[in-house]
Amino acid sequence: MEITFKHKLSVFLIAALCVVLIVFSIIGLRRLTSRARNYDSTAEGLTYLRQLASRDLAEVDETLAAQKRARESAEREQRIRELTDGTVDVWSYFTDYVFFGDSRAVGFEYFGFLSENRVIAESGWTIRDLQDNLGSIIAMNPTSVFLAFGLNDLGMGFWDTADDYAAEFRTVLDSIAEQLPNASIYVNSILPVTEAAAAEPDKGAWQNIPEYNAAVKKMCRESGRYTFIDNDAIVAEHSDMFDQDGVHMVRDFYPYWAANMMLTIYGNTAPAPAADSEAGEETAAEITEDGYTETGDGTYTEEY
């Protein structure tokens, strides 16, 4: 009887040991399988990294550049939609800028659209005044530089040909670009005048505005650095917005001009302008020290 009990106990113990061994074997097998899978995953990752490292760097750069272009294109499209449907005030796009020009550029701050601290413009100025006042532009260190010259340049006759004028303009622009390498530089075309204004004595040179614009546009294109803003169409569309002198523009023209600049930058043509800024509601009664006075109907006259 005792022998039988011991025999049964031995059998039970042996069976229990076998079960334990089987369980541990299964667990061990699962761990080995998991490690093998992890090894395969790691191996695939290393293979992918090696493939990336072996790719041509130019291809990688092009991929990144394409992604950047796509983002910029989406941003341009968004801004164009905002400007076109008038949901955004056009003046809100003028940030960290300086506007340099002659008497027609003065209107941007005179009519209250842009800050007088950001508009450096005077009656009678030409592109040669750019060089003389370069320090003022550099001190502001803007990301955008807008230029509007040409009327006095033609009238004073400093240059024999349009190409001579464009060549000197290029030299001045290069000086700005050298001092402000990260700034975008935008060159407005010379706004035309009325036929009556061009027919006045000693104003015949203004008939050459199209020729000078063509030369400056070509110069900007060849530079690959400067953006030419063609304003001919917007002036023709709003030819009823000339001041009485046939040279300057009335207050209502400036939002159209601003929209044309912004949409040229973002790759479209000008729509109707957005609403005026609050500052635009203010007008000065008289500014005799700068040579122009308010006429009472939102226009002004001055030396060119």
C-alpha positions as CSV (number, residue, x, y, z in Angstrom):
1,M,0.0,0.0,0.0
2,E,2.8,2.4,0.9
3,I,4.6,1.5,-2.3
4,T,1.6,2.3,-4.4
5,F,1.2,5.7,-2.7
6,K,4.8,6.6,-3.3
7,H,4.5,5.5,-6.9
8,K,1.4,7.7,-7.5
9,L,3.2,10.6,-5.9
10,S,6.2,10.2,-8.1
11,V,4.0,10.1,-11.2
12,F,2.2,13.3,-10.1
13,L,5.4,15.1,-9.4
14,I,6.8,14.1,-12.8
15,A,3.7,15.2,-14.5
16,A,3.6,18.6,-12.7
17,L,7.3,19.1,-13.6
18,C,6.5,18.4,-17.3
19,V,3.6,21.0,-17.2
20,V,6.0,23.6,-15.7
21,L,8.6,22.9,-18.3
22,I,6.0,23.2,-21.1
23,V,4.7,26.5,-19.8
24,F,8.2,28.0,-19.5
25,S,9.1,26.7,-23.0
26,I,6.0,28.4,-24.4
27,I,6.9,31.7,-22.7
28,G,10.5,31.5,-23.8
29,L,9.4,30.8,-27.4
30,R,7.1,33.9,-27.4
31,R,10.0,36.1,-26.1
32,L,12.3,34.8,-28.8
33,T,9.6,35.5,-31.5
34,S,9.1,39.0,-30.2
35,R,12.8,39.8,-30.2
36,A,13.0,38.4,-33.7
37,R,10.2,40.8,-34.8
38,N,11.9,43.7,-33.1
39,Y,15.1,42.9,-34.8
40,D,13.3,42.8,-38.1
41,S,11.7,46.2,-37.4
42,T,15.0,47.7,-36.4
43,A,16.7,46.2,-39.4
44,E,14.0,47.7,-41.7
45,G,14.5,51.1,-40.0
46,L,18.2,51.0,-40.5
47,T,17.8,50.0,-44.1
48,Y,15.4,53.0,-44.6
49,L,17.9,55.4,-43.0
50,R,20.7,54.1,-45.2
51,Q,18.5,54.7,-48.2
52,L,17.8,58.2,-47.1
53,A,21.5,58.8,-46.6
54,S,22.3,57.5,-50.0
55,R,19.8,59.8,-51.7
56,D,21.1,62.7,-53.7
57,L,21.3,65.8,-51.5
58,A,20.0,67.9,-54.4
59,E,16.8,65.7,-54.5
60,V,16.3,66.3,-50.8
61,D,16.8,70.0,-51.2
62,E,14.3,70.1,-54.0
63,T,11.7,68.2,-52.0
64,L,12.1,70.7,-49.1
65,A,11.9,73.6,-51.6
66,A,8.8,72.2,-53.2
67,Q,7.1,72.0,-49.7
68,K,8.1,75.6,-49.0
69,R,6.7,76.7,-52.4
70,A,3.5,74.9,-51.7
71,R,3.1,76.7,-48.3
72,E,3.9,80.1,-49.8
73,S,1.5,79.5,-52.7
74,A,-1.3,78.7,-50.2
75,E,-0.5,81.8,-48.3
76,R,-0.5,83.9,-51.5
77,E,-3.9,82.5,-52.5
78,Q,-5.3,83.2,-49.1
79,R,-4.2,86.8,-49.2
80,I,-5.4,87.3,-52.7
81,R,-8.9,86.0,-51.7
82,E,-8.9,88.4,-48.7
83,L,-7.9,91.4,-50.8
84,T,-10.2,90.5,-53.6
85,D,-13.4,90.1,-51.6
86,G,-12.5,93.0,-49.3
87,T,-12.6,91.0,-46.0
88,V,-9.2,92.4,-45.1
89,D,-8.1,96.1,-45.0
90,V,-5.4,96.5,-47.6
91,W,-3.4,98.7,-45.3
92,S,-3.0,95.8,-42.8
93,Y,-0.5,94.3,-45.3
94,F,1.9,97.2,-44.9
95,T,4.0,96.0,-42.0
96,D,7.7,96.6,-41.3
97,Y,8.1,98.7,-44.4
98,V,9.5,102.0,-45.7
99,F,7.9,103.9,-48.6
100,F,10.3,106.3,-50.4
101,G,9.3,108.6,-53.2
102,D,8.3,111.9,-54.6
103,S,5.2,114.1,-54.1
104,R,2.8,111.4,-55.3
105,A,4.2,109.1,-52.6
106,V,3.6,111.8,-50.1
107,G,-0.1,111.2,-50.5
108,F,0.1,107.9,-48.6
109,E,0.9,109.7,-45.3
110,Y,-0.8,113.0,-46.2
111,F,-4.2,111.3,-46.6
112,G,-3.5,109.3,-43.4
113,F,-3.2,105.8,-44.9
114,L,0.3,105.1,-43.9
115,S,2.4,106.3,-40.9
116,E,4.4,109.5,-41.5
117,N,7.3,107.8,-39.8
118,R,7.4,105.1,-42.5
119,V,6.9,107.4,-45.6
120,I,10.1,109.2,-46.6
121,A,9.0,111.4,-49.5
122,E,9.3,115.0,-50.7
123,S,8.2,117.1,-53.6
124,G,10.9,117.3,-56.3
125,W,12.8,114.2,-55.3
126,T,14.4,111.9,-57.8
127,I,16.2,108.6,-57.5
128,R,19.4,110.5,-56.6
129,D,17.7,111.5,-53.4
130,L,17.6,107.8,-52.6
131,Q,21.3,107.7,-52.3
132,D,21.4,110.8,-50.2
133,N,18.9,109.5,-47.8
134,L,20.0,105.9,-47.7
135,G,20.9,106.2,-44.0
136,S,17.3,106.8,-43.1
137,I,16.2,103.6,-44.8
138,I,19.0,101.5,-43.3
139,A,18.2,102.8,-39.8
140,M,14.6,101.5,-40.1
141,N,15.9,98.1,-41.3
142,P,12.6,97.2,-42.9
143,T,11.7,93.9,-44.5
144,S,9.9,95.7,-47.4
145,V,11.1,98.8,-49.3
146,F,8.6,100.5,-51.7
147,L,9.8,103.1,-54.2
148,A,7.8,105.6,-56.3
149,F,9.8,108.0,-58.4
150,G,10.1,109.2,-62.0
151,L,8.1,112.3,-62.6
152,N,10.8,114.7,-61.5
153,D,13.5,112.4,-63.0
154,L,12.1,113.0,-66.5
155,G,11.4,116.6,-65.9
156,M,14.9,117.5,-64.8
157,G,16.5,115.7,-67.7
158,F,19.5,114.3,-65.9
159,W,19.7,111.3,-68.2
160,D,20.0,111.2,-71.9
161,T,18.1,108.0,-72.4
162,A,15.7,105.7,-70.6
163,D,18.5,103.0,-70.4
164,D,20.8,105.5,-68.7
165,Y,18.2,106.2,-66.2
166,A,17.5,102.5,-65.5
167,A,21.2,101.9,-65.2
168,E,21.7,104.5,-62.5
169,F,18.5,103.3,-60.8
170,R,20.0,99.8,-60.7
171,T,23.1,101.2,-59.0
172,V,21.0,102.9,-56.3
173,L,18.9,99.8,-55.8
174,D,22.1,97.7,-55.5
175,S,23.3,100.0,-52.7
176,I,20.0,99.4,-50.8
177,A,20.2,95.7,-51.3
178,E,23.7,95.5,-50.1
179,Q,22.8,97.3,-46.9
180,L,19.5,95.4,-46.5
181,P,20.2,91.9,-47.9
182,N,17.0,90.4,-46.4
183,A,14.6,93.2,-47.5
184,S,12.3,92.8,-50.5
185,I,12.5,95.9,-52.8
186,Y,9.5,96.9,-54.9
187,V,9.7,99.5,-57.7
188,N,6.5,101.2,-58.7
189,S,6.2,102.2,-62.3
190,I,6.0,105.9,-63.0
191,L,2.4,106.9,-62.8
192,P,1.3,108.6,-66.0
193,V,-0.1,112.1,-66.3
194,T,-3.1,113.4,-68.3
195,E,-2.6,114.4,-71.9
196,A,-3.3,118.0,-70.9
197,A,-0.6,117.9,-68.3
198,A,2.0,116.4,-70.7
199,A,1.1,119.1,-73.3
200,E,2.1,121.9,-70.9
201,P,5.2,124.0,-71.8
202,D,8.4,122.4,-70.6
203,K,6.6,119.1,-69.7
204,G,7.1,117.3,-72.9
205,A,9.5,114.8,-71.3
206,W,6.5,113.3,-69.5
207,Q,5.4,111.9,-72.8
208,N,8.4,109.5,-72.4
209,I,7.0,107.9,-69.3
210,P,6.1,104.6,-71.1
211,E,9.7,104.3,-72.5
212,Y,11.2,104.9,-69.0
213,N,8.8,102.4,-67.4
214,A,9.8,99.8,-70.0
215,A,13.5,100.3,-69.2
216,V,13.0,100.1,-65.5
217,K,10.8,97.0,-65.8
218,K,13.5,95.3,-67.9
219,M,16.2,96.3,-65.3
220,C,14.2,94.8,-62.5
221,R,13.6,91.6,-64.4
222,E,17.2,91.2,-65.3
223,S,18.3,91.9,-61.8
224,G,16.4,88.9,-60.4
225,R,16.3,90.8,-57.2
226,Y,13.8,93.7,-57.6
227,T,10.0,93.5,-58.2
228,F,8.5,95.9,-60.7
229,I,4.9,97.0,-60.0
230,D,3.1,98.1,-63.1
231,N,0.5,100.7,-62.3
232,D,-0.6,101.6,-65.8
233,A,-3.8,99.5,-65.8
234,I,-5.0,100.8,-62.4
235,V,-4.5,104.4,-63.4
236,A,-6.3,103.9,-66.7
237,E,-9.2,102.2,-64.9
238,H,-9.5,105.2,-62.5
239,S,-8.5,108.0,-64.9
240,D,-11.2,110.1,-63.2
241,M,-9.2,110.2,-60.0
242,F,-6.5,112.7,-61.2
243,D,-6.3,115.9,-59.3
244,Q,-7.0,119.2,-61.0
245,D,-3.4,119.5,-62.1
246,G,-3.6,116.2,-64.1
247,V,-0.5,115.0,-62.3
248,H,-1.3,114.0,-58.7
249,M,-4.1,111.6,-57.6
250,V,-7.0,112.3,-55.3
251,R,-7.4,110.5,-52.0
252,D,-9.7,107.8,-53.3
253,F,-7.1,106.5,-55.7
254,Y,-4.6,105.5,-53.0
255,P,-6.4,102.3,-51.8
256,Y,-6.5,101.1,-55.4
257,W,-2.8,101.8,-55.8
258,A,-2.1,100.0,-52.5
259,A,-4.2,97.0,-53.6
260,N,-2.3,96.9,-56.9
261,M,1.0,96.7,-55.1
262,M,-0.1,94.0,-52.7
263,L,-1.6,91.9,-55.4
264,T,1.4,92.3,-57.7
265,I,3.5,90.9,-54.8
266,Y,1.1,88.0,-54.3
267,G,0.7,87.4,-58.1
268,N,-2.6,88.8,-59.2
269,T,-4.2,92.0,-60.6
270,A,-5.9,94.7,-58.6
271,P,-9.5,94.5,-57.5
272,A,-11.6,97.1,-55.8
273,P,-9.8,98.3,-52.7
274,A,-10.7,97.3,-49.2
275,A,-12.2,99.7,-46.8
276,D,-10.2,102.8,-45.7
277,S,-8.3,102.7,-42.5
278,E,-9.5,104.8,-39.6
279,A,-6.5,107.0,-40.0
280,G,-7.6,107.8,-43.5
281,E,-10.5,109.7,-42.2
282,E,-8.2,112.4,-40.9
283,T,-7.1,115.2,-43.3
284,A,-4.9,118.1,-42.7
285,A,-6.3,121.6,-43.4
286,E,-3.0,123.0,-44.7
287,I,0.6,122.0,-44.9
288,T,2.3,124.9,-46.4
289,E,5.9,124.0,-45.4
290,D,5.8,121.0,-47.8
291,G,4.4,123.1,-50.6
292,Y,0.9,121.6,-50.9
293,T,-2.5,122.6,-49.4
294,E,-5.8,120.9,-49.0
295,T,-8.3,122.0,-51.6
296,G,-11.4,120.9,-49.6
297,D,-12.5,118.0,-51.7
298,G,-9.8,115.4,-50.8
299,T,-7.3,116.7,-53.4
300,Y,-4.1,118.6,-53.0
301,T,-1.7,120.5,-55.1
302,E,2.0,120.8,-54.8
303,E,5.4,120.9,-56.4
304,Y,6.1,117.6,-58.1
